[in-house]
């Protein structure tokens, strides 16, 4: 059985031809083309997984039919790809969205500016950033300013069932994010990968010769075992400069208004 066959076996028998009314809630539902979802440069790389996106919409709709709440909001699921491929200089790999309602916004580790307190992982990221750069930690959990500067905040899995962490792992999102990373690497540098934790490190082979900054995950369960003191922000700065690229202003987490 091929990998594609295994993926499609995840969907209940009889799903084809009997779309759920909830499928329309997802912008990537069939028959929408990937070109209508993301910038043109991303679309070329994600075109091969367009059928996977359609099937994911069907499966997520089945979850909605069963009474589940899907996070983040449908309009934010592909938000990481709103930054054109040509502008990406750094990729930060997350695991899956926060399962707490109101937290997930489609960018790895980020939350809505109104969310208080920020999640503990993000709090630890800010703590390390303050120590690394001798800077004040940001006031909110909004990271859209990083995205504006060319930081791809990409979760490995792009949806989750509310209240159930990791509930959509193995559903097919990994095919999509693998394709995204391959597309980014094929584009070439300047590029730096930030890999926090074992899940992110599993993607290192896909990054090829791309320079990476690696450490333990910033989660409260592991931050003290190698994340604190790892100085990821200044190390990325050095790697970008070595490639002739402008550094990221890590202190600017909010968007320019």
N, C-alpha and C positions, 0 to 999 in steps of 0.2 A: 504493500500500500504506500502510495506516495505521501509526502508531507501535506500536499493540498488535499488529498482524499481524507487524511486524518482530520484536518481542520474542518472540512465540510461535514464529517460525521458528528461534529459537535451540535449540529442543528437538528431539531426534532424532525422525524419523518413527516412528509406532507407539508413542510413549510413552503416549498417552492409552489408558486401559483396561488397561495392563500395568504397574502400579505396582511399583517396586522394593521389596524387603523393607526396604531402608535408609531409605525415606521416613519410616517411623515414628520414626526418630531425630530428626526435626525437628518441634518443637511446632507449627509453622505449616503442616504438611502437610494436604492435603485429607482430610476435609471440615471441619476445625476452623475455626470462625468467629473473626474477628479480635477479637470481643468477649471471647473466652475467653483472649486472649493478652496484652492490654494494658489499662491503666485505661480506664474508660468514655469519658473525654473524648478520649483519643487514638484510641480505637476508631472514634468517629464520623468522624474525619478520614481514617483509614486504611482504612475500609470499601471505598472504590472500588478499592483496590489489593489487596484480598483474593485475587482470582484470580492476581495476580502472585506473591504469597507462596506460593500453592499450587504454582505452576509452578516457582518457585525451589526449593522443597523437592524436587520431582522431579528437577531438574537437579543439585542437590547430592547427592542419592542416587545419581545416575548416576556422579558423581565418586567417591563412596565405593565403588561397585561396581567401579570401575576401579582401586581400590587407593590412591586419594588420601586424605590426611588433611585435614579441613576445620577451619579455625580461625575464631572461638573455639569452645569447646564449644557444642553445639547449644542448651543451656539458657541460654547467655549471648548468643546472637545478637541478640535483641531487648531486651537489658538496658537500653539507653539510654532506653527508653520506660517503665521501671518508675517513674520520677518522674512523678507526674500532671502533665498539661499545664498545669493552673491554677497550678502552683507554679514553672514555668520563668521565670527572669528573664534568663538569659544562655544563648546557644548557641555552642558552640565546634565548628567543623566540621573534622573530620579527613579523611584520604584513604581508606584502607582498613586493616583490622587488621594488626598486626605479623605477619609470616609465620613468625616463630620459635616453635616449639612451646613452650608454657608462658607466652608473653608476652601474647597477646590475651585480654582479659577482657570485651569487649563495650562498653567505654567508650573513646572516642577518646583516644589518647595514654596511657591508664592501663595499668598492669600489676599483676600479683598482688603483694601486699606482700612476698612472699618472694623476688621476682626481684632478683638482684644480678649485675652492676650494672644500673641502670635504662637503658633505651634512650637513645641519644645525643640524640634530639629532646626527650625528656622532661627529660634532664639540662640541656639548654639552656633549656627553659621554666623550670625551677627556678632556673637561674643568673640569668635575666632577672627573675624574681619577687623573688629576694633583693636584686638591685640596685634594682629599682623600689620595693620596699616597705621596704627596709632591714631584711630579716628573714632568719632562718636558713632554708636550703633544707630541705624535708621529708625525713624519714628514709627513706621508701619511695616506690615509684611508685604507691601506692594513691590514686586520686582519687575514691573513692566519697563522701568527705566533701563534695566540690564538688557531686556529684549530689544529695546530701541537701539541699543549700542552694538547689537550683533551677538548677543549671548543666546544660544538656543537652549531653552529650559524645557527639556524633553523627558517626560516620564516614559519608562519602558512600556507601561500599560496605561492607556489613556482614559479609562473609565473605571468606576467602582460602584458597587451597590452600597447605598448609604448604610453606615453602621457595621459593614462587614469588610474589613481590610483585606486586600488581595483577592477579593471575590471574582475578579475578571481576569486573573492571570490564567494563561493557557487558552483564552477565548479566541485569540487570533491577533490581538494588538501587537504582539511581538513581531509578527510578519511585517506589519506596517512600519514599526520603528526600526527594525533591521534595514528595511528598504531606505528609510530616511537617512540612516547613518551611512550606508553604502553610497548613497547619492552625495552626501556631504564630503566623504573621503574622496570620491571620484572627482569632485570639483577641484580638489587640491587646496593648498594653504593660501594664506596664513590660517592656521587652525590649531587650537589646543583643546584637548579633552580633559574634563574634570570627572574623575571616577571615585565616588564616595561609597564604600561598602562593597560586599561580595557580589551583589546583583549587578551593580554597575561594572565591576571588574570583569565579569563574564563577557562583556562586549569589547574588551580590549582587542581581541583578534580582528574584529571588524574595522577597527581604527587603523590597522596597518602600521605605517611609520609615523602616524600623527603623534606628536609629543603629548604626553599625558601627565597630569598631576593626580596622584593616588593616595588614598588614606582610608581609615575607618570611616564609617557612616556617622553623620552628625547627630544621629538619634541619641536620646539620653542613655540608651542601653549600651552604646559603644563609643560615644564621643571621647570619653576619657582613655580609651584604648588606642589612641593614635590619631584622632581627628584634631583635638586641641594641640596646638603647637606645630601643626603641619604647614602653616603659612601658605595656603593655596593661592591666595590673591596676589601676593608679591611674586610667587613663583610663576603664575600665569603671565604677569606683567613682563617678567624677564624673557619668557619663551616667546611672547608676541614680539617684543622688541628685537629678539634674535632673528625673527622672520621678516623684519622690516615693517611690521604692522603697528598701528596706533594702539596703545593700551586701553583697557576698560576703566572708566571712572566708576569704581565699585561703590563709592559713596552715593552715587546718583541712582537710587533704586526706583524713584518715582518718575513718571513720564514728564517730558517737557510740556508745559501748558502754554 
